[in-house]
Amino acid sequence: MGKKGGKRTQKRLPAPPFWPIHTKEFRWAVKPRPGPHPKEMCLPLSIVVRDLLHYTKTARETKTVLAEGKIKVDGKARRDEKYPAGLMDVLEVPDAESTLRILPTLGKELSVVKIPKKEASFKLCRIEGKTTVSKGNVQLNLHDGRNILVKVKDPRNPLEDTYSTCDTLQISLPGQKILKHMKFSEGAYGLITAGRNMGRHGKLTKIEVGTAMKPQSVTVEGSEGKVFQTIADHVFVVGEEKPLVKLWEE
C-alpha cells in the first residue's frame, strides 16, 4: 500500500531560499508544522531563535529555551520549535528585552526587524475573505488564519459590515480586538509582500480594476520617489498616510 499524506521531514537543499541556513552544511532542516502561515511564507520558530537571532547554537538549546516559554509570538508563549512564524507576527523575548516583527525585505524576503515596545501591543492583519454565518453576522478571514466575528443587528441592513477584502485591520494582542480599519484605496500606504518589488513600500496612487484575464493592478509611489506597479494580491495596507508600524529602511 502506498504512503499517504505529505512528508514529515524537510531537507535543506529544497528549503525556501530565504531561510538563513546553509543548504549543504547538514542534510536535514526543521519542517514547519501546518499552521497560520504556508510553508513558503514562514520561518520555523527554531530557525528564528537559532539562525536569525543567534540566541542559541544548537537545536537542543533551542528546544530548551522554547520549552521554558521564553519566546512569545503575538503575545502568547510558543513552545513548539516547528511553529510557523510569518508575515506581521510579533516576537517578544522578555529576558533579552527585545521586540521584533517579521517583515518582507528587499532581496531577502522574510526576516525580522526590531520594533519599539509599544508596537508589541497590536498587529496588522489583511482581510483575505468574508463569510456570512448564522444570524447574518459577518466572519472576517485574516491572512494569519484568524477569524474575527462582526455582529450585525439587522441582517437585512448590515450597517456594521464596512469591511472588504484586501482591507487591513489593526488588532490588539493577545485580545484580538479591532482597533482600526484601513481601507484598500488610493492614497493609502502599502507594503509589497511578494513579487520582484517585495519589501518596498509607498503610497498607492492608482488602483486599476481587473478582468477575468488580468488581475487587479496597483501603482505605487515608493518612499524613494520611484513609481512601480504590482498586483493587488501583493499589496498589504499598513497605514493611511504613513505606516503604523516600523518598516525596513530602503
Salt bridges, closest charged atoms under 4 A:
ASP51 OD2 - ARG50 NE 3.14
GLU68 OE1 - LYS70 NZ 2.98
ASP74 OD2 - LYS123 NZ 2.89
ASP74 OD2 - ARG146 NH2 2.86
ASP80 OD2 - ARG33 NE 2.51
ASP89 OD2 - HIS37 NE2 3.16
ASP89 OD1 - LYS123 NZ 2.62
ASP95 OD2 - LYS70 NZ 3.83
GLU119 OE1 - ARG101 NH2 3.36
GLU128 OE2 - ARG126 NH1 2.96
ASP144 OD2 - LYS123 NZ 2.62
ASP144 OD2 - ARG146 NE 2.60
ASP161 OD1 - LYS130 NZ 3.05
ASP167 OD2 - HIS181 NE2 2.93
ASP167 OD2 - LYS183 NZ 3.71
GLU208 OE2 - LYS206 NZ 3.84
GLU224 OE2 - ARG200 NH2 2.48
GLU240 OE1 - LYS180 NZ 3.82
GLU250 OE2 - HIS201 NE2 3.84
